[in-house]
């Protein structure tokens, strides 16, 4: 059979340029006038990668090759024929080395190999599947938390949080001074998901901008062809309905699953008060849009809107040197939840006194000093179902001719955050005008 074939070390992978001992195989440029004619003739084929079907393929050799090196040149043509047969039969572009190993070139896949499934993990090594020419966008947590990231815009209703290029150190930016105080952006949960179906995972990040409370958004980062970290897009930011993010993970077919809530708070706020939902978002090639899960929250039974309605207090003409007046007050529960515990808190001018039965069950605080201009009375309110209204009549007396105001506040005095009423924002305080007739 002659000397064994060796691959030219100066030749690029995939090139059919081989040498046999000292004999040189002539090279031909496709389409040149000097290209020799080929004559048909079967060539014996013996190679472990050929099937009986491919072994019967006819191979054409140059007609003007001399007889001495014909067997070697015949084998050279056979090697080329093997590559051609594989290309035609399998639809795969590649090169065949002399040692008999088949090495696909970049961007190819065997027809028998299934496309990689969407994956997610907390480490890029477990989730990245960078096939083909797509950059590997699974950024290691240690690199991400010390990178400069282009942060998408925060919603107009959020804190004045910085955007664009933000330098992170150990997962947090330096404080940015705003009229509300210093804010920081921090990196929370990280997931690795192939959102754009290019065969390589991207890095999905839950971001928080914090002052006393926090605003959230979810952004996706990738790498460009030069390996630089770039922003693919924003999955979701807080809205007037979606007030909190709790988790981000991988869904089917490259979907980003986000656990969202309808309430947010600070300073010990209990997240169990919030309703939780899982919604899915998919990349269209230009932006993320919701593709799965609920699109709205039902009324939250843990919240209620309370309304106060009051009248003006007008004191009568004095009788025996004493004036009398009364305050009509109603508390209405606008729902959606039942308010089990609340109180009315009055800040009353010091020259007034409480009288009659309207104040039964109330507690009057002693003025903090002789210079105090008001005193406080606190009255319990019974449980109010959604839509219920409670009416009160409070009576006062005075020896003065008052022309002032009083404040009435409804609140939940307890400190256990999981039972504190939320969203009591509609008329929770009433200012009462007090005057003499």
C-alpha positions, 0 to 999 in steps of 0.5 A: 500500500506504500508509505502511510499518509501524514497530514501537512502540519502547515495546512489548516484543518479541513483542507484536503492536502496530504503528503505521502512520504516524499511524494507530493500530491499536485494541488488544483485550483477550482475553475482554472484552465490547468485543471486536469480532466477526470476519467471515471474508474472505480477505486477500491475503498477500505475505511472504517467510516465507510458503510457498504453503501458509500463503499460502492460510490464511484470515485474519479481520478485524474487521467494524466497521473503516471502509474508509479504513484497511482496507488498513493494518489488513488488513496488520496482521491479516496480520502477526498471521496470519503469527505465528499460522501459524508458531506452528501450523505449527512449534510455536515461540513467537516474534515477528515484527518488521516487518523480517521477522526471526524471533527465537525467544524464550528456551527455544525451539528450531527443530524442524529444530535438533538438541539440543546434543551433550555437550561437554567442553573445558579452556575454558568458551567451547569447551564451554558451550552454554547454551541455554534458561533453564538457567544457564551452569555452565561456570565459567572457570578463573581465576574458579574458582581464586579462588572460595569453593567448597562442598567435599563431604565427604571419606571417613572414611578420608582425611586430616582435610581441610576441607569446606563453604565453602573460599576458594581463591586461585590454585587452593589454599586456605590451610593448615588445621591438623590433628593430622596437620599442615597440609593444603591443598586444591587444584584439579587437572584441570577438565572442562566436561560437561553432566552434567544434560542441561539444555543447559548445561555444568557444571564438573567438578573434580578436587580434592586434599587434601595433606599428605605424600601426597594424598586426592582427590575429584571434584566438580561445580559449577554456577551458580544462577539468580542466577549464584552458584557452587553445588555440584551433587554429588560424583562420586567420592571415594577408597575402600579400593579406589580409591586415586588419581585421575589424570584426568577427562574427558567421556564420551558422554551427559553421562558423567564419565570418571574414570581411577582407580588402586589404589595411592597413595603419597607422596614420589616414589611411582611411579604406574606401580606402580598399575593404571589403569582408566577408569570412567564416572559419570552424574547421576541427578538426585539423585546420581552413580552408576557407569554404565560401566567396570570395577567392581573391580581384579584383583590387582596383580602389583606388590604383595605381602604378606609374613608373618614367623613366628618362635619364641622364642629360648631359650638352653641352660645354659652349657657351658664358660661359653657358652650357645647358642640358635637362631631359626627364622624363615619368610618367606611371600609372600601374593601377589599379586605375586612378590617379587624382592628383599627382605632380613631385617634383625635388630637383635640385642642386643650381648651375642649373637654370630652363629654357624654356617652360618645367617648365610652371605651376611649382612652384619653392621654394626659398632655405631655406638658403644661405648655401642650396645646392639644391632647390625644384621645384614642377610640377602638373601632369594631371590625368592619367588613368590606362595604361596612360603615360605622357612624359616631357622635362625639360631644365636647364642651368648653368655656372658651370661644374656640376658633381652631381645628382638630385632627382625627386619624384612623390607623392600626396601632399594632406593630405585628407587621403581618396584620398591619393594614395596607393601602389605607391611603384614601382620606385616612386623616380628617381635619375638623373645623371648630368654631363658635356660633 
